Every structure is written in structure tokens, then in C-alpha cells.
């Protein structure tokens, strides 16, 4: 479990109080598991001083909070060769979308791979034709921090590419960068941060070894329910579903790909909302999938490839992706949102797509797969709930 408290993106009031309360309430939970010590970056100003400062400036607590979600990210790999690394040490990979990513209280993405300069034992695959192994240089963690990421999921089929060594070093460099992460069974099942006076919790799931399982509904419900007890807004990430342009539709049943059960993402998402999730960000198919509102909570079934350099297919639908900004109230209820279309090519990282191709795919897929949803996706990218 990671607990990160900080001023980033407009830290407001109540930081120290929130730290104490959350820490106290989490003490009885899973004490038997070995966990990293929480990282606490707390405000040092007295509470009264903060309150007086806010009152003197006429500052009011916001009614709407924003969360941005993007899909798969692998900025380059030094394995099996450094030829798969981008120029300039990867420093420009996210530069074209910095302002877009920073325009939210909380920003989330899926870290597809390990962060490790060297070493570790590369995984072996049953099917070499479908085997990819990713190891990004440790300096790349700062690229995520500079771009404004608050949460990263490490529950996917590549977080274990270099075994325990890779996972341990990935966690260490993310800790150093001040980025919260979740998704490993028994050790890092959830993370909590505070932004703008609210506690945001994140849990991540996948069908892969060592991660919090998308198949174990009982354990997943327990994790999400616990977060719901101590957080204002709960974000759930899943890495699931079959891959590619032939699998853009959500089938509402378990999906199998290369002989692996990739989960029933529709059933899982609804179960997590019932357990207390407020926003669900899906990824894994490497293409866009539709979205829906369920019990006034937004479910994004796949956010596609956001920043995937070198060894990824970026043709057609695999080269475009939605960046989804979700607006919620203090209880996590959907208030609206916005979709920014993104595209990438082999020669560069993500950029805004003025042709809005991902948005058009999202509208088409949502109408096809979720005709009953009250979610409206406007042609300009605006998300709103249909009037009852």
C-alpha cells in the first residue's frame, strides 16, 4: 500500500488531519503482509494558518474534481537492444501532451513494463511469436513525473517481465519520483493520495501472475470496499480483454486470447462499482473500446495505446487513443467530462489529433455496445448524462 500526500496540483486544506485519519483507519488492514513504509509528504503549515489563508483570499472549496485517465505506456525498452530506445533519452516522448495531462486534480496511466537499467531475469513465453519483454531505463520515471502522473497501474502482463528484481526496482524508482502505484497482490494492492482536500484511492487488477487478480471477485471487492471506506473518490484500473482491432467490442462475457482467460471485463467493472468504485479505467486491448455510465459512475473499457514506443503496432486503431477527463463531485458521482483524441507514430510520442479519430471510434463503439447507457458523447468530445 502506498500513501502519498502532497501539494501537487493544488493541495488545499486538511492534509495533516487526513494523513492521521487514513493512517489510523488502515492500521488493522492486512498487517500480516509485508509492505513498504508509507511515504508522507505533508504540509508543514499549521491548520489554522491554512484556514486563515484560504479565508483571506476568498477561496472556496471546489464542487467538481477532475481525473484524467490514459491507457498503455511504454516509453522505450533497452531489452533486447538499445535500438528500441527513443532519442534524447525519451525526454520528448510526452512533451507534446504535458499541458493536457496536467489539467486535472489527478492523472492516471498504465505502466506497461518495468523500469530497470539492467539485470533481472527476462521472462520466457509459451508462445515466442507473441512474446515481448520491456525494460525501460530508470531515468524514464522522471518523464512520468514531469508529465504530471499521480497514479500508475503496475497490474498487467509486462510488470513481471524481469521477475521480482524488475518489480522491486520499478517500485523504488516510482517512490523516488513521487508517483503512487498499485496492482501487486499482497504487497501493493492499493494506493491513496490527497489532492484538493479529497482522498483519492486507486486499485488495479489483471489476469497475470503476481498481480491483483481480475478473476478473484471476492478479494477485489474487499480491496475496493476498503478504499471506499477511507477515500472520497475510488479509481479502479483493470488490464483485461482480448487484443487488437478485431476485439474492440465488449462482449459481456469472459474473453480468451492466446489461450489465456483475459476476464469478463463487463461483469468485473459492474462488480467493482457495486463495491464502491467511482471511476473505472480499462486498458489491455491496445485499441479503443466503448464507455458507459453504470449507477452514475463512468466505466472506460479500453483507453488504447497512449505512449508506446518501438515494439508496438501503431497502425490504424492501434495508433489512436482517447484521453478521458472525468468530472466528479465529492462523493464520486459523475458530473461530466471531456475526451481528447490522441495519436502517435513510430517517430514520435502522443500528440493531440485534430481529426478526432479516437473520439469518433469511441462514439461508434459506445452506441453499438451500450445503447442503453445514459452517457452522451458529443461530437466536440464533451461527456454528459442524458436528461431523465
DOMAR-249950 format. One record per atom (N, C-alpha, C): x, y, z; residue in one letter. Coordinates in pm, whole numbers, padded with zeros to 5 digits, always signed. Atoms other than C-alpha are relative to their C-alpha. Layout:
# residues N
XYZa ...
END
This chain:
# residues 388
+00085-00120+00000x +00000+00000+00000x +00087+00123+00000x -00073-00127+00003x +00130+00342-00089x -00092+00111+00045x +00077-00115-00049x +00014+00656+00086x +00084+00125-00027x -00075-00118+00040x +00133+00977-00078x -00084+00124+00021x +00072-00123-00026x +00028+01317+00046x +00088+00116-00046x -00084-00108+00048x +00147+01634-00123x -00077+00120-00049x +00060-00124+00047x +00085+01983-00255x -00031-00004-00148x +00009+00002+00145x +00094+01878-00619x -00142+00022-00048x +00129-00028+00061x -00192+02008-00835x -00099+00061+00098x +00094-00080-00080x -00337+02242-00578x -00041-00060+00131x +00030+00051-00135x -00314+02081-00235x -00066+00109+00083x +00074-00101-00076x -00566+02255-00010x +00009-00026+00150x +00004+00006-00145x -00678+02213+00349x -00005-00142+00051x +00025+00125-00071x -00673+01932+00598x +00100-00110-00027x -00095+00105+00035x -00360+01748+00481x +00041-00085+00118x -00050+00076-00114x -00224+01650+00820x -00111-00079+00065x +00114+00071-00058x -00567+01559+00954x -00034-00123-00082x +00032+00112+00087x -00631+01341+00651x +00102-00112+00014x -00105+00100-00018x -00296+01166+00693x -00024-00082+00125x +00020+00070-00128x -00366+01084+01055x -00119-00094-00005x +00121+00081+00004x -00718+00959+00993x +00016-00121-00089x -00015+00112+00093x -00631+00746+00691x +00098-00101+00058x -00098+00091-00057x -00323+00601+00861x -00060-00081+00113x +00063+00069-00112x -00525+00518+01172x -00097-00107-00048x +00104+00093+00046x -00807+00354+00978x +00060-00118-00075x -00059+00107+00078x -00569+00146+00764x +00084-00096+00084x -00089+00083-00081x -00364+00005+01053x -00045-00144+00014x +00038+00139-00020x -00578-00307+01111x +00002-00080-00129x +00022+00069+00127x -00588-00390+00740x +00125-00071-00048x -00103+00080+00064x -00366-00676+00617x +00138+00023+00063x -00127-00025-00068x -00097-00628+00881x +00099-00113-00023x -00090+00114+00017x +00040-00972+00804x +00086+00014-00125x -00075-00015+00125x +00154-00867+00457x +00119+00092+00020x -00116-00089-00004x +00499-00718+00412x -00025+00113-00096x +00028-00116+00083x +00454-00367+00282x +00112+00102+00013x -00091-00114-00009x +00667-00069+00201x -00055+00099+00099x +00045-00104-00091x +00655+00204+00461x -00065+00110-00080x +00063-00110+00071x +00419+00485+00361x +00095+00118-00017x -00076-00121+00025x +00575+00793+00208x -00091+00118+00027x +00087-00110-00039x +00429+01104+00371x +00070+00132-00027x -00052-00133+00029x +00494+01446+00225x -00106+00099+00044x +00111-00075-00057x +00278+01657+00450x +00030+00149+00003x -00014-00144-00011x +00217+02029+00464x +00043+00035+00141x -00054-00033-00132x +00411+02189+00747x -00066+00122+00062x +00069-00115-00058x +00187+02495+00793x -00107-00046+00097x +00107+00036-00094x -00044+02482+01095x -00136+00008-00068x +00134+00004+00058x -00406+02404+01016x -00069+00136+00008x +00066-00130-00013x -00529+02740+01150x +00054+00100-00102x -00061-00091+00097x -00282+02924+00928x -00055-00025-00139x +00054+00034+00131x -00405+02736+00623x -00143+00048-00016x +00140-00042+00006x -00769+02808+00705x -00010+00152-00013x +00004-00145+00008x -00700+03178+00763x +00044+00047-00139x -00049-00038+00132x -00506+03195+00435x -00110-00018-00104x +00107+00025+00096x -00794+03040+00242x -00113+00101+00015x +00108-00095-00024x -01049+03270+00406x +00038+00139-00047x -00042-00134+00037x -00841+03581+00342x +00002+00020-00150x -00002-00011+00145x -00818+03504-00029x -00138-00023-00061x +00134+00025+00050x -01188+03425-00056x -00012-00131-00077x -00002+00126+00074x -01103+03079-00186x -00109-00093+00053x +00107+00092-00036x -01393+02832-00188x +00038-00142-00041x -00022+00140+00035x -01382+02456-00188x -00069-00032-00131x +00063+00031+00128x -01448+02322-00541x -00114-00101+00017x +00112+00095+00001x -01771+02135-00616x +00027-00116-00095x -00030+00101+00100x -01626+01939-00907x +00150-00025-00002x -00140+00042+00003x -01298+01745-00920x +00023-00077-00130x -00028+00060+00130x -01126+01614-01231x +00107-00107+00009x -00095+00111+00008x -00946+01288-01305x +00022-00032-00148x -00034+00038+00137x -00765+01214-01632x +00051-00143-00001x -00049+00136+00019x -00712+00858-01750x +00051-00021-00141x -00054+00040+00130x -00492+00730-02032x +00039-00147+00008x -00025+00144+00007x -00402+00380-02148x +00144-00041+00014x -00130+00064-00014x -00085+00183-02206x +00115+00095-00030x -00120-00082+00018x +00255+00349-02171x +00125-00086+00017x -00132+00062-00004x +00599+00206-02251x +00087+00090-00086x -00069-00107+00070x +00838+00486-02345x +00123-00046-00077x -00117+00055+00068x +01111+00258-02481x +00063-00108+00085x -00061+00111-00074x +01299-00058-02386x +00145-00019-00040x -00141+00029+00027x +01671-00132-02354x +00024-00149-00019x -00010+00145+00020x +01597-00504-02392x -00093-00041-00114x -00129+00070+00009x +01673-00694-02608x +00114+00085-00054x -00104-00087+00055x +01861-00397-02758x -00037+00145+00024x +00024-00143-00020x +01901-00026-02701x -00053+00069-00125x +00057-00060+00122x +01785+00033-03060x -00148+00029+00018x +00143-00023-00027x +01434+00025-02913x -00024+00116+00095x +00015-00120-00083x +01501+00339-02708x -00016+00123-00090x +00018-00122+00080x +01384+00679-02836x +00119+00094+00015x -00109-00096-00013x +01625+00966-02898x -00017+00090+00121x -00002-00099-00108x +01717+01223-02632x -00043-00060+00134x +00032+00064-00127x +01674+00973-02352x -00148-00004+00033x +00145+00005-00022x +01297+00971-02400x -00060+00128+00052x +00047-00124-00064x +01271+01329-02275x -00114+00067-00074x +00105-00067+00079x +01041+01438-02558x -00122-00086-00022x +00108+00093+00033x +00809+01138-02563x -00137+00052+00043x +00128-00049-00052x +00537+01303-02352x -00013+00152-00009x -00006-00147-00005x +00631+01667-02411x -00118+00067-00069x +00109-00062+00075x +00352+01735-02662x -00134-00004+00073x +00128+00013-00073x +00083+01641-02408x +00013+00039+00147x -00018-00040-00139x +00224+01784-02084x -00117+00083+00052x +00106-00090-00047x -00034+02061-02059x -00134-00072+00010x +00125+00075-00005x -00321+01825-02136x -00004-00090+00124x -00005+00093-00113x -00212+01571-01873x -00007+00071+00135x -00005-00073-00127x -00158+01835-01604x -00132+00069+00033x +00123-00075-00018x -00506+01981-01647x -00106-00082+00074x +00093+00079-00083x -00670+01769-01373x +00054-00004+00142x -00044+00020-00138x -00659+01712-01000x +00085-00125+00013x -00070+00128-00005x -00541+01354-01057x +00015-00053-00143x -00026+00057+00131x -00382+01190-01363x +00048-00144+00015x -00025+00145-00010x -00368+00811-01418x +00045-00055-00135x -00038+00075+00119x -00198+00579-01667x +00045-00140+00036x -00046+00138-00020x -00095+00216-01713x +00145-00012-00043x -00142+00019+00027x +00278+00144-01690x +00020-00141-00055x -00008+00129+00069x +00329-00136-01943x +00146-00044-00009x -00138+00046-00001x +00663-00284-01841x +00067+00030+00132x -00079-00025-00120x +00941-00250-01586x +00090+00122-00022x -00098-00109+00006x +01175+00039-01504x +00125-00049+00072x -00118+00069-00052x +01520-00109-01460x +00115+00021-00098x -00112-00027+00089x +01859-00008-01602x +00060-00128-00058x -00061+00125+00044x +01999-00359-01619x -00033-00110+00099x +00022+00113-00089x +01971-00705-01471x -00141-00053-00004x +00129+00068+00000x +01669-00907-01377x +00004-00119-00095x +00010+00118+00086x +01568-01232-01542x -00118+00016-00094x +00106-00020+00099x +01373-01188-01865x -00094-00120-00001x +00099+00108-00001x +01052-01389-01875x +00011-00084-00127x +00011+00088+00115x +01010-01684-02105x -00147-00020-00033x +00139+00008+00042x +00691-01718-02306x -00029-00135-00064x +00042+00125+00064x +00499-02027-02413x -00009+00015-00150x +00012-00028+00142x +00442-01863-02749x +00099+00109-00038x -00102-00102+00033x +00762-01688-02871x -00048+00103-00101x +00050-00094+00101x +00570-01528-03160x -00081+00112+00062x +00081-00102-00068x +00358-01335-02909x +00070+00049+00126x -00076-00032-00121x +00636-01263-02660x +00075+00131-00015x -00070-00127-00005x +00750-00911-02585x +00040+00027+00145x -00053-00022-00133x +00964-00809-02287x +00052+00143+00005x -00030-00143-00004x +01000-00447-02175x +00077+00038+00126x -00082-00050-00111x +01268-00284-01958x +00045+00142-00035x -00033-00140+00026x +01284+00097-01956x +00107+00051+00096x -00100-00057-00090x +01579+00295-01816x -00064+00072+00119x +00055-00056-00124x +01531+00423-01462x -00023+00151-00009x +00020-00145+00018x +01562+00786-01573x -00137+00032-00058x +00130-00024+00063x +01231+00745-01755x -00110+00026+00101x +00102-00028-00103x +01040+00759-01426x -00023+00149+00013x +00015-00146-00010x +01107+01133-01422x -00084+00056-00114x +00085-00047+00109x +00934+01167-01758x -00147-00009+00039x +00137+00012-00048x +00613+01041-01600x -00031+00107+00104x +00020-00102-00104x +00657+01273-01303x -00013+00138-00063x +00004-00130+00065x +00725+01572-01525x -00130+00021-00076x +00126-00008+00074x +00412+01494-01728x -00121+00012+00093x +00110-00022-00094x +00202+01510-01410x -00074-00123+00045x +00071+00121-00042x +00114+01147-01343x +00002-00015+00152x +00016+00022-00143x -00017+01082-00992x -00009-00148+00034x +00020+00143-00019x -00118+00714-01023x +00048-00075-00124x -00031+00092+00108x +00030+00434-01234x -00042-00141+00042x +00031+00142-00024x -00107+00082-01259x +00121-00084-00036x -00105+00097+00032x +00151-00195-01241x -00060-00141+00000x +00069+00129+00015x -00109-00471-01281x -00023-00025-00148x +00014+00035+00142x -00053-00602-01633x +00096-00113-00033x -00079+00116+00041x +00121-00874-01833x +00148+00032-00021x -00141-00035+00017x +00451-00682-01851x +00068+00048+00128x -00063-00047-00123x +00508-00567-01493x +00093-00106+00060x -00087+00107-00048x +00671-00906-01425x +00101-00046-00103x -00090+00041+00108x +00888-00910-01738x +00140-00035+00048x -00134+00029-00053x +01207-00914-01526x -00007-00047+00145x +00014+00065-00129x +01080-01100-01224x -00008+00096+00118x +00008-00081-00122x +01098-00976-00868x +00098+00117-00004x -00099-00110+00010x +01411-00771-00940x -00058+00118-00075x +00060-00107+00079x +01228-00574-01205x -00112+00070+00073x +00111-00061-00073x +00921-00518-00991x +00051+00084+00117x -00051-00074-00115x +01120-00412-00685x +00066+00132-00043x -00067-00122+00044x +01331-00163-00879x -00100+00099-00059x +00105-00088+00053x +01027-00027-01062x -00068+00076+00113x +00065-00066-00114x +00859+00045-00729x +00092+00103+00065x -00095-00091-00064x +01173+00204-00589x +00014+00131-00078x -00018-00124+00077x +01217+00450-00876x -00128+00081-00006x +00126-00074-00007x +00847+00539-00872x -00015+00069+00135x +00000-00065-00131x +00877+00608-00500x +00087+00125-00003x -00092-00113+00008x +01173+00834-00570x -00061+00115-00082x +00063-00101+00085x +00969+01015-00838x -00127+00058+00060x +00122-00049-00065x +00673+01064-00602x -00127-00040-00070x +00118+00049+00073x +00430+00862-00814x -00056-00122+00073x +00066+00112-00067x +00179+00631-00645x -00032-00110-00101x +00023+00114+00089x +00123+00283-00789x -00075-00108+00077x +00073+00110-00062x -00087-00026-00724x -00018-00111-00102x +00034+00111+00087x -00168-00369-00858x +00070-00130+00029x -00071+00123-00031x +00062-00628-00696x -00064-00068+00122x +00071+00075-00104x -00103-00898-00485x +00085-00012+00125x -00063+00021-00130x -00016-00899-00116x +00091+00110+00047x -00094-00104-00040x +00219-00601-00120x -00045+00140-00038x +00033-00133+00051x +00087-00312-00328x -00138-00006-00066x +00134+00025+00052x -00285-00370-00366x -00079+00128-00025x +00069-00127+00019x -00392-00007-00349x +00093+00114+00036x -00076-00120-00036x -00260+00347-00315x -00099+00111+00030x +00086-00113-00039x -00405+00664-00160x +00082+00128-00007x -00062-00132+00002x -00317+01026-00229x -00106+00103+00037x +00093-00109-00024x -00470+01359-00134x +00024+00111-00100x -00004-00113+00091x -00547+01631-00386x -00120+00089+00026x +00108-00098-00018x -00750+01946-00329x -00096-00035+00113x +00080+00029-00119x -00869+01831+00011x -00076-00130-00003x +00067+00129+00008x -01001+01493-00111x +00102-00113+00001x -00082+00120+00006x -00857+01147-00060x -00043-00081-00122x +00023+00082+00119x -00826+00957-00389x +00068-00134+00020x -00057+00133-00010x -00774+00582-00381x +00003-00067-00136x -00010+00072+00126x -00661+00356-00665x +00038-00145+00025x -00034+00142-00001x -00659-00021-00707x +00004-00048-00144x -00019+00046+00136x -00550-00215-01015x +00001-00153-00004x +00019+00145+00011x -00623-00567-01141x +00034-00048-00141x -00026+00062+00130x -00523-00803-01422x -00008-00152+00016x +00000+00147-00011x -00523-01176-01506x +00139-00059+00014x -00139+00044+00012x -00145-01200-01476x +00066-00032+00134x -00072+00049-00118x +00098-01362-01233x +00047+00115+00088x -00050-00094-00099x +00171-01169-00916x -00083+00126+00018x +00081-00120-00009x -00094-00905-00973x -00131-00029+00074x +00134+00017-00057x -00427-00846-00801x -00091-00054-00110x +00065+00076+00106x -00646-01087-00992x -00135+00057-00040x +00129-00042+00054x -00930-00977-01216x -00103-00112+00011x +00090+00115-00013x -01075-01324-01159x -00050-00021+00143x +00035+00020-00141x -01088-01314-00777x -00091+00114+00046x +00096-00106-00030x -01404-01111-00725x -00009+00029+00149x +00010-00021-00145x -01411-01165-00350x +00111+00089+00051x -00113-00081-00044x -01063-01023-00294x -00007+00140-00060x +00011-00131+00064x -01120-00743-00544x -00105+00087+00069x +00105-00075-00072x -01444-00642-00371x +00051+00049+00135x -00052-00039-00132x -01264-00639-00035x +00094+00119-00011x -00094-00111+00018x -00989-00409-00164x -00075+00129-00031x +00073-00120+00042x -01231-00167-00331x -00091+00051+00111x +00087-00041-00111x -01474-00166-00039x +00079+00069+00109x -00085-00062-00101x -01190-00085+00198x +00039+00142-00042x -00032-00134+00051x -01083+00207-00022x -00121+00092+00011x +00121-00081-00006x -01442+00327-00033x -00027+00052+00141x +00021-00041-00138x -01446+00343+00346x +00088+00119+00039x -00096-00100-00045x -01143+00572+00371x +00030+00109-00102x -00027-00097+00106x -01142+00767+00044x -00128+00067-00049x +00114-00070+00059x -01368+01022-00119x -00030-00050-00141x +00013+00045+00139x -01306+00905-00477x +00087-00123-00019x -00071+00126+00021x -01208+00550-00572x +00012-00027-00150x -00029+00031+00139x -01042+00473-00906x +00042-00147-00009x -00039+00138+00024x -01021+00114-01031x +00053-00013-00142x -00061+00027+00130x -00795+00009-01315x -00002-00150-00025x -00015+00142+00035x -00809-00322-01499x +00073-00012-00133x -00069+00036+00123x -00587-00474-01767x -00063-00131-00045x +00073+00120+00036x -00814-00717-01945x -00068+00012-00135x +00065+00005+00130x -00995-00823-02258x +00096-00042-00110x -00082+00042+00115x -00872-00962-02591x +00058+00122-00071x -00075-00110+00060x -00638-00753-02805x -00027+00018-00148x -00001-00028+00142x -00650-00581-03141x -00130+00052-00057x +00114-00063+00066x -00887-00423-03390x -00119-00093-00018x +00110+00096+00011x -01092-00742-03415x -00070-00024+00133x +00057+00020-00134x -01171-00718-03043x -00031+00135+00066x +00033-00132-00055x -01291-00360-03000x -00134+00003+00072x +00131+00003-00065x -01639-00461-02887x +00008-00071+00135x +00008+00062-00133x -01718-00550-02524x -00106-00111-00008x +00094+00110+00025x -01879-00898-02543x -00092-00036+00116x +00079+00032-00120x -02027-00908-02188x +00010-00148+00035x -00031+00137-00040x -01868-01250-02129x +00151-00013+00011x -00145+00016-00010x -01522-01389-02050x +00066-00002-00138x -00073-00006+00126x -01262-01326-02321x +00129-00081+00013x -00121+00080+00005x -00982-01564-02418x +00085+00048-00116x -00092-00047+00104x -00675-01452-02610x +00132-00073+00016x -00121+00084-00004x -00374-01672-02698x -00008-00101+00114x +00020+00105-00099x -00520-01934-02468x -00012+00047+00143x +00006-00056-00136x -00537-01701-02167x -00138+00061+00025x +00126-00061-00041x -00856-01607-01985x +00028+00144+00041x -00027-00141-00026x -00845-01226-02000x -00111+00068+00080x +00101-00055-00088x -01151-01181-01779x -00129+00039-00070x +00128-00056+00045x -01512-01073-01814x -00002+00144+00047x -00022-00138-00044x -01444-00700-01807x -00131+00072+00029x +00132-00061-00025x -01813-00605-01820x -00049-00038+00139x +00045+00047-00131x -01906-00819-01518x +00089+00054+00111x -00094-00049-00101x -01592-00717-01330x -00022+00147+00029x +00017-00145-00020x -01647-00345-01385x -00126+00031+00079x +00124-00022-00073x -02006-00359-01265x +00015-00042+00146x -00022+00047-00138x -01899-00559-00959x +00082+00099+00079x -00084-00096-00071x -01634-00302-00872x -00076+00129+00032x +00084-00115-00032x -01881-00013-00899x -00093-00033+00116x +00087+00043-00110x -02117-00207-00673x +00078-00003+00132x -00083+00008-00121x -01826-00245-00428x +00047+00136+00048x -00039-00134-00045x -01754+00129-00421x +00085+00080-00096x -00081-00075+00098x -01555+00228-00733x -00081+00114-00059x +00064-00117+00058x -01634+00573-00873x +00039+00022-00147x -00048-00011+00138x -01427+00566-01195x +00074-00129-00033x -00072+00119+00043x -01305+00264-01390x +00070+00028-00132x -00082-00018+00119x -01021+00287-01642x +00051-00137-00045x -00046+00126+00055x -00965-00020-01859x +00107+00021-00106x -00106-00002+00100x -00668-00100-02083x +00043-00143-00022x -00046+00136+00031x -00502-00402-02239x -00027-00041-00143x +00025+00039+00140x -00671-00449-02581x +00085+00076-00102x -00084-00082+00089x -00435-00184-02732x -00079+00075-00106x +00089-00077+00085x -00732-00027-02908x -00108+00062+00087x +00110-00064-00073x -01022+00194-02803x -00119-00094+00010x +00130+00065-00018x -01336+00036-02660x -00100+00103+00052x +00105-00092-00040x -01669+00194-02566x +00001+00031+00148x +00015-00041-00139x -01774+00359-02240x -00148-00008+00037x +00137-00005-00048x -02087+00354-02026x -00006+00064+00138x +00030-00041-00137x -02242+00504-01716x -00078-00112+00066x +00069+00102-00079x -02341+00247-01455x -00013+00052+00142x +00025-00054-00134x -02501+00365-01131x +00071+00135+00020x -00056-00135-00004x -02380+00717-01211x +00152+00001+00012x -00146+00009+00002x -02018+00601-01245x +00047-00033-00142x -00050+00018+00137x -01811+00613-01564x +00093-00121-00007x -00084+00116+00029x -01660+00292-01700x +00058+00017-00139x -00071-00007+00128x -01398+00319-01977x +00061-00139-00024x -00038+00141+00014x -01346-00031-02118x +00137-00021-00065x -00140+00006+00044x -01018+00039-02301x +00042+00137-00052x -00055-00130+00037x -00811+00355-02338x +00113-00012-00102x -00092+00019+00111x -00583+00204-02602x +00147+00025+00033x -00143-00029-00013x -00214+00278-02663x +00019+00150+00010x -00021-00145-00017x -00123+00619-02523x +00141+00042-00041x -00138-00032+00035x +00257+00626-02544x +00080-00129+00000x -00059+00133+00011x +00408+00301-02670x +00102+00001-00113x -00106-00022+00097x +00744+00331-02844x +00070-00130-00040x -00096+00101+00045x +00946+00092-03055x -00060-00131-00044x +00038+00137+00032x +00795-00254-03038x -00151-00020-00011x +00146+00010+00007x +00423-00175-03061x -00050+00026-00142x +00070-00027+00125x +00200-00194-03365x -00084+00126+00019x +00074-00125-00010x +00064+00158-03420x -00081+00029-00126x +00079-00019+00121x -00128+00102-03741x -00149+00011+00031x +00145-00010-00012x -00490+00209-03770x -00047+00033+00140x +00060-00023-00132x -00689+00187-03448x +00103-00010+00113x -00102+00015-00104x -00375+00089-03251x +00083+00126+00018x -00078-00122-00009x -00222+00430-03320x -00077+00121+00049x +00082-00108-00054x -00507+00639-03180x -00056-00041+00136x +00048+00032-00135x -00640+00665-02825x -00073+00120+00060x +00065-00110-00071x -00876+00870-02607x +00072+00034+00129x -00038-00047-00133x -00754+01080-02317x -00130+00047+00064x +00131-00027-00059x -01056+01091-02086x +00015+00078+00130x +00007-00079-00123x -01110+01365-01831x -00140-00018+00059x +00127+00027-00068x -01381+01273-01580x -00022+00105+00109x +00038-00095-00104x -01559+01528-01362x -00092-00071+00099x +00079+00063-00105x -01694+01402-01029x -00022+00099+00114x +00020-00081-00120x -01839+01555-00713x +00077-00064+00116x -00077+00047-00115x -01705+01495-00362x -00030-00145+00037x +00034+00139-00027x -01882+01160-00346x +00032-00092-00117x -00038+00083+00114x -01753+01040-00682x -00105-00014-00108x +00103+00008+00102x -02078+01086-00877x +00044+00070-00128x -00035-00056+00130x -02032+01155-01248x -00069+00134-00020x +00053-00133+00027x -02075+01523-01334x +00020+00043-00145x -00030-00035+00138x -01941+01531-01689x +00141-00042-00033x -00136+00034+00038x -01616+01506-01873x +00032+00046-00140x -00044-00042+00133x -01423+01552-02193x +00098-00102-00055x -00091+00092+00068x -01244+01330-02445x +00089+00077-00096x -00097-00056+00093x -00928+01449-02618x +00057-00114-00083x -00054+00104+00088x -00825+01242-02920x +00151+00015-00012x -00146+00005+00005x -00458+01139-02927x +00044-00094-00111x -00059+00095+00094x -00243+00981-03196x +00151-00003+00021x -00146+00012-00006x +00116+00857-03211x +00049-00074-00124x -00064+00067+00112x +00355+00733-03477x +00133-00058+00048x -00127+00063-00037x +00676+00531-03475x +00106+00105+00035x -00106-00100-00016x +00881+00851-03490x -00023+00097+00114x +00027-00097-00107x +00714+01043-03207x -00104-00053+00098x +00094+00037-00103x +00509+01018-02891x -00138+00057-00025x +00139-00043+00017x +00144+01115-02833x -00012+00149-00029x +00035-00137+00033x +00002+01432-02983x -00152+00009-00013x +00143-00018+00018x -00346+01580-02998x -00036-00020-00147x +00046+00032+00135x -00536+01454-03301x -00117+00091-00036x +00105-00094+00037x -00733+01739-03458x -00107-00064-00088x +00102+00075+00078x -00913+01482-03676x -00096-00076+00090x +00088+00060-00103x -01065+01339-03356x -00037-00145-00034x +00029+00137+00041x -01034+00980-03477x -00038-00090+00119x +00034+00083-00116x -01035+00820-03130x -00139+00034+00052x +00133-00041-00044x -01343+01023-03034x -00107-00062-00090x +00097+00059+00093x -01524+00904-03347x -00015-00150+00024x +00007+00143-00033x -01436+00543-03265x -00075-00022+00130x +00065+00012-00130x -01550+00593-02908x -00151+00018-00012x +00143-00023+00022x -01887+00732-03017x -00063-00121-00068x +00053+00116+00075x -01938+00446-03265x -00010-00124+00089x -00002+00121-00082x -01843+00171-03020x -00097+00009+00118x +00092-00017-00113x -02044+00314-02731x -00144-00016-00046x +00136+00016+00054x -02359+00339-02943x -00030-00146-00032x +00019+00140+00037x -02308-00018-03062x -00010-00091+00122x -00011+00095-00111x -02217-00187-02733x -00086+00036+00121x +00075-00043-00119x -02410+00022-02478x -00114+00095-00041x +00110-00088+00045x -02727+00155-02646x -00088+00048+00114x +00085-00035-00113x -02897+00168-02306x +00063+00102+00094x -00069-00087-00096x -02639+00390-02137x -00054+00142-00004x +00040-00141-00002x -02744+00739-02024x +00115+00095-00036x -00114-00082+00034x -02396+00861-02125x -00014+00055-00141x -00002-00065+00130x -02387+01111-02410x +00141+00047-00030x -00132-00044+00045x -02062+01168-02603x -00022+00094-00117x +00027-00100+00103x -02085+01489-02802x +00111-00001-00106x -00095-00003+00111x -01909+01548-03134x +00124+00082+00031x -00117-00081-00039x -01679+01804-02968x +00082-00065+00110x -00072+00073-00104x -01570+01549-02705x -00061+00012+00138x +00061-00019-00132x -01791+01664-02419x -00079-00124+00042x +00076+00110-00059x -01932+01393-02190x -00106+00056+00093x +00104-00041-00094x -02263+01441-02015x -00102-00112+00014x +00104+00098-00027x -02551+01244-01872x -00130+00044-00066x +00126-00029+00065x -02872+01221-02067x -00105+00043+00102x +00104-00048-00090x -03157+01415-01907x -00107-00107+00016x +00101+00101-00027x -03409+01186-01740x -00140+00054-00026x 
END
